[in-house]
C-alpha cells in the first residue's frame, strides 16, 4: 500500500500566482484538482518547499485547492517552527489520505524534543497529527497524511511531554484481568496473516462473546506504532484490517493535546483470508490525560496516563464502524483500568508483567486503615 503507487505518473505542478509583496500579502499558489489527483507544489517565496500530493480518486468532485501563508497558533507546550500554510477551501475532505510535506530549518532546544505537525480546523480546534516521516535538525521535511484542509504548521514539543514508553512496556506474555470481565493479553508473533512475516505485538481485548485486537510495533525510541486491527465474534464474524504504520502511543505525548491520524486500510474477511475483500479509510482521534489516583480491586495506583482512542472506519462502499477504547496506564504496570465493548471503565483485578505479578502502589487494606 505504498503511497507512490497511488500517485499519477505525471504530477501536475501548481502555478505560482503571486509573490510576497512589500505590504505583506501572503504568497499564494492554486490549482484545479480532479479525479486524477496531482501535486500542488510551491517552488518560491515564504512557502517554498511545501507540497500537497493528492492521489487519484481522493476527491469526489473537481476542486480548486489553494495555499497561502497563515499565522500559527500559540499552542501551550509547543514552540512553533517555520511558516504556517493555510490550505483551502477550509474543511474540504478527502476520500483517501493526502500527503503534505513541510520543510523547515530546525535546531531543537533539546535533543530529546520531538517535532510534531499541528493543524487548526475551521472550528479553531488544534490537533496534533501523526507523522509518516520524522525530521532531523537542519533543513529537512516533516511529512504527514491528512484527511481534510485547514492550517498546518510544525512545532517542537518543549514541555508537558510525557514519555509513554514508561507506561506501556512491550513484553511478550503480559496479561491484565479486569472486573468487568475484559482480559488484555500482549503476545509477540510473526505468524499473523497478511503481515508478510513481520514481528508484531498483538494487544487483544477479550470478553466471552468477542475479542478485538491491535497489531503494534515498538519504534526505536520506545513508542508504539499501530499496524492494523482484528475482530472475532462468537457469532462467526471475523475480520482483519492492515495498513501502513501510524501512532498507537507516541514516544511522548502532551497532556490534553488531541491527536489525530488518517490512513487507508485493506480488509480481509473472514479472518485468515489472504485476498483483500474490502478497503477503506480510518480516522483515529486520541486524547491523553493525567489521572492522579485510581482505586481498583487490586489496590491503589497513582500518577496515571489515560488514553482515550476513537477510530471511525469507513469502507469504500459507505459502511461505517466506530471502535472506542480507553486505557488508564501506570508506570511499569501498563493498563490498570480499561473501557471497551461499550462497558464503562473497569479496574484491574490481577495481572502479570515481565513475568511477575502486578503489585499496586498501595494495598486497599493499608489505605483503609490509614483513613
N, C-alpha and C positions, 0 to 999 in steps of 0.2 A: 504493500500500500504506500509506495514512495510518492512523495509529493511531485517529483519530477515527471512521473508517468502521467500525471493528470494535466500538466501544462501543455498548451498547444505548441506545436513545433516552431511556429513563428510568433514570437511575442511582440505585441504592439507596444511601442514606447510612447508615452504621453507627450503631447506638445506643451512646451513651457509657454504659458500665456503672458506672464509679466514678471519683471524683476522687482526686487525690493526698492522702492522709490525713496527719495530724500525725506518724504513726510511719513515714512514708516509703514506704508501699505504692505500687507503680507504678500509673500511670494506665492503664486497660485499656479497649479497645474490641473488639467482636467482632460477627461477623455470619455467617450461613449463606449460602454461595455455591454455585450450581449451574451448569448448562449455559448459562444466560442471562447469566452473569457479573454484574458490579456493581462498586460502589465502596465500599471501606472507608475512611472519612474521619474524622479526629479533629479536632474543632472547638473543643476547650478543653483547658486543662491543659498539662503539660510537653511533650506531643507535638502541640500544636496545629499544624495545617497539614500534617501527614503524611497522605499519601493513597496508597492502593493501588487501581489501576484494572485490573480483571480483564475481558478481552474475552470475548464468547461463545465457547463451545467450548474454553476454556482448561483446563477441569477435566474429568477422566474420570469424576468422581462428585461428588455434593454434599459440601461440606466446610465445617466451622466454622473460620473463619480469625480469629485474634485478634492484638492488638497490645498491647505493654506496654513500659515504659521498661526499658532494659538498660544495661549498662556497656560502653563502648567499650574495646577492647584498646589497650594502649600499643604501637604498631607502629613499628619503627625506621625513621626517615626521614620521619615524618609528625607533624603536630600535629593532634590531634583537635579538631573544631569542632562545637559544639552537642550535642544529645542523640542517643543511640543508641536505635534501635527494634528490638525483637525481634518478628518475625512468625512465628507458629507455628500448626500443628504444624511443628516444625523439620524441614527437609529435604523438605517436601512439594513436589512438582514440578508444573510446568505444561506443557501441550501447546503453548501459544503464549506469546510474550513478554507479560509483565505489567508495567505501568508504575508505578514507585514515585517519588513526589515528596517531597522532603525540604527544607523551608525552614529557614533559619538566618540569624543576624546574623554577617557575616563582614568582618573587616578584615585583609587579608593582611599577613604580616610583610614581604613584598617584592612589588612589583607584578608581578614575573616568576613568582611562585609559582603553581602550579596547585591547584585544588580537585579532589579525587577522592572517589569513594564506595568504602568498604571494606566487605567482607562477611565475617562469621565463619560458617562452615558448622558443622554438628553435629559434625564430626570436629576442630573447632578450627582448621582451616586458614583463613587470612585471604587473600582475593584482592581485587585492585583491579578495579572494574567499569567497563566502557565507558559513558560518559555520552552522552545524547542532547541534553540542554540544559545549558549551562555557566552557573554562577552568576557574578555580579559582586559587588563589595563592597557591604556593606549587607545588608538583609534581602531575600534572593532565593532561588529554589529551585534545587536540583540535581535532575535527572530522569534516571533510569536504567531500562532494561528488564531484568527479572530472569526467571530460569527456575525458581527454587526459593526457599523461605522460609529464613530464618535471622535473624541480627542484622546491622543495617546502620547505618553512621554516615559522616559526612563528615570528610575530613581534608585538611589543607594539606600539600603536598609541600614540605618545608623544606630537605632536603639529600639527597645521594646521587642527585639528579635529573640525568639526562644528556640534553642537547639532541640529539634524534635527527636533527634537520634537518641537522646537520653530517655525519652518517654516511650519509644517503641523500638526495642532491640530485636533484630531478626535472629531467632534461634529456632532451629528445627525441633518440632515436638512440643512447643509451648501450648498450653491449654488453659482456658478460663471458663468456669461454670457460674451461671448467674441465676438469681432467684426466680426469674420468670420462665425458666426452662431453656433459655438460649445457652448454647455452648459455642465458644470460639476455639478453633484449632488453627495452628500455624504449622504448616508442613512444607519442607523443601522437596522439590521434584523437578525432573527433566523429562517426564513421561506424558505430560498433558498434550492432547491432540491440537494440531494447527498452530503450534508454537515453535516448530522446527527444532525440537530438542533443546530449547532454551531452558536454562536453570532458573526457576522461579520459586517464590514462596506462595502458597495458597492460604489465604486467610478466609476461613469458612465459618459462616454464621449458620448454626443448625438448630432446628426445632423438630419435634417428631413428624410434622406434616410436610416440611420443606426445608431447603437449605439454599443459600446463595453464597457466592464467594468472590474474592478479588485475587487476580494474579498480580503479584508485586515483585519488583526487583529492588535491590539496595544499590544506591549510587555511591560514587567514590567518597562522598563527604558524609555518608551515613543516613541520608534521607531515603524516603521510599518513593518509587515510581510505579504507576499503575499501567498494566499491560492489557487488561481485559477483565471480564466478569463471567460468571456462570451461575445457572439456576437449575435446581432439581426439585420437583414437587411429587408427592406421593400419588397425585392424580395422573402422573405419567408425563406431564410437561417437563421438558428439559431443553436447555439451550446453552450455547457458549458464544460470547462476543469478544472479538480480538481486535486490537487497534495499536497504533504507534504509542509509544510511552508518553504519559502525561503525569501530573502530580498525584500522589496519594498524601504524603506528608513531605513538605519541602524540608530542605536542610535547616531552614529557620522559618519561623512564622512571626508575624507582627500581630499582637493580640488585638482582636476586634476588627482587623482589616479583612474584609471579604475577599475571597479568591475565586477565580473562575477559569475553567478550561473548556475548549470547544474542540471536538475531534470527530473523525469519521471511523466507523467500525464495520467489520464484516461479521455476520451472524451465521451460526451453524446449529440447525435444529433437525432432529434431536441431538443432544449432546453426544459427541463422538463422530458426527458426520465429518467427512473430510472435504466436502464441497460446500462452498458458501450457499446458503439458501435465502438469504436476505442481507440487506445492508441498511445503513442509516447514519445519523449523526447524534451526538450526545453533548449536553451542556452539564458541566459539573459546577455547582456552587458550594463553596465550603467556607465556614466561618470559625476561626479559632478564638476561644475564650479561656479565661482563668477561673478556676474554682478553688476557693481557699480550703474547703474541707468537705469531706463526704463520709457519711456513716453507712456502711454496708453490713450484711450479716457476718462477714468475716472480721470486721473491725473498722477502724477509722483511718482514712487516708487524707493526706494534706498536700497543698500546693500542686494542684492538678491542671492538666491541659484538656479542655473539652473541644472536640472537633465535631461539628455538625455538617454532614455532607448530603446534598440532594442532587441526584442525577436524573435528568429528563432525557429519555431515549425516544427518538423519532425515526421510524422506519421510512424508507423512500415511498412506501405505499400509504403513508399517512398515520399509521397507528402510533400511539404514544404510550409510554410506560414510565412511571416515576419510581425510583429506588432511593429510599432515605434511610440513613442510619446515623447514630450518634455514638461516639466513643469518648469516654472520660478516662484519661491516661494518667498514671502516676509514674514518676521517675523510677526506672529499673524494674517496674512491675508490669507496665503496659495497661491494658483495659481493666478498670475496677468498676465500671458501670457501662451498660450498653442499652441502646434503644434501637429496635428493628422490628420488622414484620408488623408494624402498626401497634406494637406493645410499648407502653411507656417505659421510662428509664428504670433499670433494674440493677441492683448491686451485686457485687461479687460474693459467691459462697466459698469457693476454693479454686485452686489452680496450681499449675507447675510452670515455672520459668527457669530456663537454663538448667533443667533437671532437679530443681529444688522447689519445695512447697512455698507458695506465696505467704508472706507474713505482713500484716498491717503495721503501720507506724505506731498504732495504739490499739491494744485489745479492748473490746467492748466492756468487759468486766472492770478493767482498770479505769476506764473512762467513767463508768457509773459510780465507782467508789469515790472518785475524786469530786463528784458533784455533791 
